[in-house]
Amino acid sequence: MKNVLRILVFLAVTAPQLSHACSVCMGDPNSNVAKGANGMVFFLLGVLGCIFGLLGTFAYQIYRHSKLPTPPHAELGDADAQPTTGLS
């Protein structure tokens, strides 16, 4: 596995003409492809922002509900339970 990695690194360093940048990076910045790629990047950033925002909101809801007192019906259910002792 190490030999394969070394060969790939060697090829990437010694043959830079084989790896060309895409037309969006090195092409005309005013082309339709570049505009579409920029729009896609900002759309995906928005999607990630929404996902992380929802995750943060969910974590805050869990935190907020963990600080609430125990509801009365849950307290009564725990008080009526008979403790089990031994093997009886």
C-alpha positions as CSV (number, residue, x, y, z in Angstrom):
1,M,0.0,0.0,0.0
2,K,2.9,2.4,0.8
3,N,4.4,1.7,-2.6
4,V,1.2,2.6,-4.4
5,L,1.0,5.8,-2.5
6,R,4.6,6.7,-3.2
7,I,4.0,6.0,-6.9
8,L,0.9,8.2,-7.0
9,V,2.8,11.1,-5.2
10,F,5.7,10.7,-7.6
11,L,3.5,10.9,-10.6
12,A,1.6,13.9,-9.3
13,V,4.8,15.8,-8.6
14,T,6.7,14.9,-11.8
15,A,3.9,15.1,-14.3
16,P,2.0,18.4,-13.6
17,Q,0.9,18.7,-17.2
18,L,-1.4,15.7,-16.7
19,S,-3.4,17.5,-14.1
20,H,-5.2,20.5,-15.5
21,A,-7.5,22.8,-13.6
22,C,-11.1,22.7,-14.5
23,S,-12.6,25.4,-16.8
24,V,-14.3,27.1,-13.9
25,C,-11.0,27.7,-12.0
26,M,-8.8,28.6,-15.0
27,G,-11.4,29.7,-17.6
28,D,-13.5,32.8,-18.1
29,P,-15.1,33.9,-14.8
30,N,-18.0,35.4,-16.6
31,S,-19.0,32.2,-18.4
32,N,-22.2,30.4,-17.7
33,V,-20.3,27.4,-16.3
34,A,-18.5,29.6,-13.7
35,K,-21.8,31.3,-12.8
36,G,-23.5,28.0,-12.4
37,A,-20.7,26.6,-10.3
38,N,-20.7,29.7,-8.0
39,G,-24.4,29.4,-7.6
40,M,-24.1,25.7,-6.7
41,V,-21.5,26.5,-4.1
42,F,-23.6,29.1,-2.4
43,F,-26.7,26.9,-2.6
44,L,-24.7,24.0,-0.9
45,L,-23.4,26.5,1.8
46,G,-27.0,27.5,2.4
47,V,-28.1,23.8,2.8
48,L,-25.3,23.2,5.2
49,G,-26.2,26.3,7.2
50,C,-29.8,25.1,7.4
51,I,-28.7,21.6,8.5
52,F,-26.3,22.9,11.2
53,G,-28.9,25.5,12.3
54,L,-31.5,22.8,12.7
55,L,-29.1,20.6,14.6
56,G,-28.2,23.5,17.0
57,T,-31.9,24.2,17.5
58,F,-32.6,20.6,18.3
59,A,-29.7,20.5,20.8
60,Y,-31.0,23.7,22.4
61,Q,-34.5,22.2,22.7
62,I,-33.0,19.1,24.4
63,Y,-31.0,21.2,26.8
64,R,-34.1,23.4,27.6
65,H,-36.4,20.5,28.2
66,S,-33.8,18.8,30.4
67,K,-34.0,21.8,32.8
68,L,-37.8,21.6,33.2
69,P,-39.2,20.1,36.4
70,T,-40.6,16.6,36.3
71,P,-44.3,16.6,35.3
72,P,-46.8,15.6,38.1
73,H,-48.0,12.4,36.3
74,A,-44.5,11.1,36.1
75,E,-43.9,11.8,39.8
76,L,-47.0,9.9,40.8
77,G,-46.0,6.9,38.7
78,D,-42.7,6.7,40.4
79,A,-44.2,7.0,43.9
80,D,-46.6,4.1,43.4
81,A,-44.0,1.7,42.3
82,Q,-43.1,-1.0,44.8
83,P,-39.4,-1.5,45.4
84,T,-38.2,-5.0,44.7
85,T,-35.9,-6.5,47.3
86,G,-34.2,-9.9,47.2
87,L,-35.5,-12.9,45.4
88,S,-39.1,-12.9,46.6
